Amino acid sequence: MHKSRKSCPPHLIYSYLFNSKSGGIRRNQEELGTEGGCAPCGSEYCPPHYDDNMIVVDIETTGMDPNKNSMLSIGALEFENPENTFYEECRMDDGAVVNNISLKINGFTLPEIKDAKKPTSKELLKHFLAWMRPIKDNTIAGDNIWFDIGFLQENFRRMKVKWPFRKKSVELHELSPLLAGLPWSLDAVLYNVGIPPRNNAHNALNDAELTAEAMARVAAGKNIIRKFSKYPVPAIFRIRK
């Protein structure tokens, strides 16, 4: 095992296994080749015995750049208790750049993102922090999670609020070799785990729920969100007992 105590770089791909006893996600010791710490980096942030109760997050924005664009909504859920959800919208930050392609994807209109009745992004983050505070573990997870992390980090920096999540994160596309080679999109994963791709505009909470369901199917071979139970889990993802 490497002796370095630094955390894993964002681009390093890991594999996870489902821990059926606690319902969390666990490092695959066989693939990592270690029984203590993370084999690639030796970090205490990547212990193979650590069971994650993740917070699955999705954010909709006015564009791709957290320094120029604004958040518009946050959707999130507690992975071990997926009925515990958060969703709220905010008005666009003053002076933020608007990308029309982004609005076409997330379905927001200009009047909606400029609605003065909506909370500010700062107020939205305060409400989000209040929701996640009772959750025991705050490992952030999602689809293309570094996009969401980028916006959250920039907005917390502006608020002068310390990063509230653990230093590690969980990315949907890195959960299994079975996803290797797929396009880096949520719809591509959904198709392969037995869930119809989205046909309408993106919604932060719906996308967070879809991501969590896909994670459970890929890592555990099981359904965790009731509304997706009508879609059978493909046999290739089922875990034999």
N, C-alpha and C positions, 0 to 999 in steps of 0.2 A: 504494500500500500504506500502511496506517496506520503511524504512527511509534511508537505505543505499544509498550512492551516487556513488557506484562503478559500473563499466560497467558489463554487463552480461558475465559470463564465456563462453568460446567457446563451451562447450558441451551442453549448455542449449538450448533446441529446442523451437523455436517460430513459430507462425503462422502469415501470412501476408494476407492482402486483397488488391485487386486492387482498386485504387482510379480513377474512370473513368473520373473525371473532369480534372485531371492534367496528367493522363497517368502514374502515379508513383505507387509505392508499399506502402501500409499503414499498420500500426499495426492493428490487429484485436482487437478492444477495448472490444468487447463482451467476447472474450476468455481470454484476459489479465485481465479483471475485473477492469479497471481503466480508468479515463478520463484525466489523466495527468501523464506523466512519464511512466516508464516501471514497471508493477506490480511485476515481479519477483525480480527486483533489485532497482527500483526507480531511474534509471539512466537518466540523461539528454540526454544520447546518444541513448536512445530508446523511443523517444516521439511518442505517438500513432498518432499524427496529422502530423508527418513529412512525406512529399512526396519525395521518393527517385528517383532521376535520377541516376541509377546505371551505373557503368562501369563493364561490364561482361568480365572476364579475363580467359584465359587458357594458360598454359605454358607447353612446352615439354622440357624434360631434359634427362641427361645421367643416371639417377637413382633416387632413392627415398630420398636421404639424402642431404639436402642443404649445409651441411658442407663438404661433400666429392664430390658430383656430381655437374655438371654444367648445367646451362640453355642452351637451344639450339634455342628456339623461343618463342615469345610472340604473342598471338592473343587477340584482345580486340575489344569491340564495346560499343557505348553509347546506353543505353537501350531505352531512349526516342527518339533517332534518330539513329536507327540501321544501317543506311547506312553509318554512320560515324565510320569507322573501322580502326584498326591498325594491321599490321602484319609485322614482321621482324625476320630474323634468325641471329644467331651469331655463331662464331666458339667456340669450346670447350675451357674452361679455361685451362691454362697450369697446368698440374699435377692433373687434375680432374679424378676421377674414372669413368670408363665406364661400365655400366651394359648391357650386350648383350640383355637381355630380354626387357629392356626399349627401345633399338634401334629397336627391332623387333616390338614393339607396335607403336612407332612413325614414323617408316619408314626411319629414317636417316641412312646413311652408314658412316663408319669410314672416308673415304675421304671427305665426305660432312661436317662432324663436325670438321674436321681439316683444312678446306679450309681457307688459310691465306687471301683470298680476302674478306671474310666475316668480318663484324665488331666484335669487342670484346663485351663481355657481358656488360661492362661498357658503351660502345658507344650505344649499343642497349637500355639500360635503359635511357640514355640521350634522345634518340629519342622518347622513350615511354613517358617520362615526358613531352616533348615538345608537343606531340600529345594530352595528356590529360589535359594540362594546361587550354585551353579555356572552358572546360566542367565545368558547374557551380557546380555540386555536384560530389564528388569523393568517393561515397560509393562503395566498391569493392564487387563483386558478382561472383558466379560461381558454378561449380559442384565439390564437394570435395574441396572447396575453401581454406581450411586450408593447403593443399599441396602447392597451388600456393602462398599463403601468406607466407609460410615458406621460399620458395626460394626468393621471392621478399624482404622480411625482411633481410635475410642474405646478399643479394647482395647490398641492400641500405646501410646496416651497413658497408660493406667493402668500399663503396664509401663515407662514412661519410655524407650521405644524409638523412635528416629527413623523416620519414614515410609520404608519400604524400596522403594517403587515410584517411578517417574517421576511428574512433576507432571501429565502428560496421561494420559487414559484412552481406551479405545475401547468404545463402546456398540453392541451388535448392532443395535438399532432405528434407528440413525443411519447405517448403512453404505450405504444405497441409497434413491433415490427410489421404487424399486419396493415398498418397505415402508411408504411413506407412507399414512396412513389406516388401517393395521391396528390392532387392539386392542394395547395395550402389554403383550403377554404372549408368552412363549416358544412356547407351543402354537400361537398364531396364525402366528408366523413359520415354525415347523416344517411346518405344513400347506401353506404357500405355497412352501416349498423342497423339497417332496416327501418329507418324513419324517412318519410317523404321530405325532399328538400323544400325550403321555403319558397312560396310563390308570390308573397306580398312583400311590402317594405319591411325592413328590419325593425325590431322592437327590442330594447335592451333587456327587459325581463324575459321575454320569450326566448331570446337568443341565449341568455344565461341558463334557462331551464333546458333548452335543447343541448347546450354544451355539457351540462351536468349529466343529463341522461346518456349522452354519447360516451362520456367518461366512464359511467357505471357499466355500460355495455361492453366497452373495449377492455376495461380492467377487471371486471367482475362477471361479465356475461349475464347481467341481470337488469331488470327494469326498476327504477326508483321513483319515477314521477308518474302519478296515476293516469294523467291524460294521455300518456304515451304507451300505456299498457296494451292498447289494442294492436300495437305493432309488434309482432314476435321478434325476439332477439335471434339473429342468425346463428345457426349451429356452430359456426367457426369460433364465435366469441364465448360460447357457454363453457363454464369451468366444470370439469368432472370432479365429483366428490369422491 
